[in-house]
């Protein structure tokens, strides 16, 4: 929603590599047990575990900022997930981590809660930016190959 071109490229890369959509979240909390919470206004309906349980409604975040917008908040399927962020002046850096999506909340915003499989301090040391892509499943191999082909430095935590 911020018009982040690098983020759009990352989302298109997931779609090209896996044929599936991904979620974008703002890093919100990382507790001492390595449980990471990401929050955003919404996500694509194609992520829905059950299309009948998608919430369409006004964005609370947008309303708080003085404008109206409608959001789509699907319930994401639980299980393995890869999170990553493409960054750098030339888009030549990628931070990637792996974990398990343990909860998906639809209200008042779309929240995704996952347990990182790696060390939380390593994640924090490599963390860059507020938006991270959350892709269902383990797509680290695909991301490694893409980074090799495009000369992107990959930082795994």
N, C-alpha and C positions, 0 to 999 in steps of 0.2 A: 504493500500500500504506500510505501515511501518512494516508489519508482526506482528501486535499487536494481540497476542494470546487471551488476555482477550476480545478484541473487536470482534474477530471471535466467541468466545463463546457467547457473547451477541447477535450477529446477528443470530447465530443458535438457540438461545433461542426464539427470535422473530419468526423465521420460525416455530419452534415446537409449540409455543403457539398460533399462529394465522394462520399459513399456508401461510403467505405473506412475501415478502422480505422487507428489511428496508434500509435506506440511512445512510451513515456515513459522518459526516461533522466536520470540524475544527471550533471551536468557533471563529468568526471573529469580531462581533460587537454586543453590547447590548446597545440600546439607552435608554434615560430617560423615554420613554413611555413603556418600556418592549418589544420592538421589537428586536428579536434576529436573527442575520444572521449567517448561517453556510456555509462554502465553502469547496469544495473538487474537485479533478480532475474529478470525474464522479461517476456514480452509475449503478446498474444493469438495463438492459432494462426492466426487469419484473416490475419495478416501474413506467414505462411510463403510463401516462394518455392516450396517443395516440401513439402507436408504430410507426406510420408514421411520427411523429415529433421528433424522437430521432436524436441527433447530434452525429456522429462519426467523430472524428478528432484528431489532434495532441494536446497533453497537453501543454498549455502555461507554466504552473508551471514547468513541467519536462524540457521543452526547456530552461527555464531561469536557470535551475540547471545543464545544460550541457548534458542531455540525451533525447532521443526520446521515446515517448510512445503514443499509441493511447488510447483515452478515449471514453466512452459512456456517453452521457449527455441527459437523458430523462427529459421530463417535468413532474414533480410530481403533483398528484391531490391535489387540495386545500381542506382545511377542518380541522377537529380535528386531532391533532397529539400528541403523547407522545414522550418525549425525555428523554434519560437516559444514564448513564455511570456506568459500573461495575468497581470497583477499589479496592485497598487495597492489602497488601502483600499476603493475602490469598484469594483474590477475594471475600472478605466478606462484602463489602460495595456497596451500589447502590444509586446513586443520580437520582431522577426521577422528571420530571416536565411535565406539560400539557399545551397545547396552541392550537392555530389555525394556520395552514399553510396558509399564505396569498399571497405568491408569490414564484414562482420557475423560476429561470433564467438559461439559458443554455450557456451563453457566457460571458467571455472567459472560465470560469469554471462553474461547477454546483453549483449554490447558492440556498439555501433554506432560506426563510424568514418567521419567525413565530412570532406571538404575544403571549407572555407568559400570562397565566391566573393568575399566582401568582405574588407576589411581586418580583421585579427584584433584590432587595438587598438580599433577602433570597436566591434567585438563586445564586447570586455571592458568598455568604458566604459558600454555599455547593458545589460550582463548583470545580471539581477536574479533571484535565487533559484537553487535547485539543480536543480529539475525543468524540463526542456524537452520539448516535444512534437516528435516527428519524424514528419512526414507525407510519404509518397512523392509525388514530382512537385512541380511549381511551383504552389502554391496561394496565392501572394502576392496576386493579383488578387482572389480570393474573400475573403481576409482583409481587404484594403483596403476592399472594399464592406461587409463585415460591420461593420468598425470605424466606417465612415462612418454606417451606419444606427443604430448603438448609441452614438455619440459617444464612441468609445474612441480615445485618442491612440495612434498607431502610430509606433514607432521602428524604422526599417529600417537594418540594417547589412550 
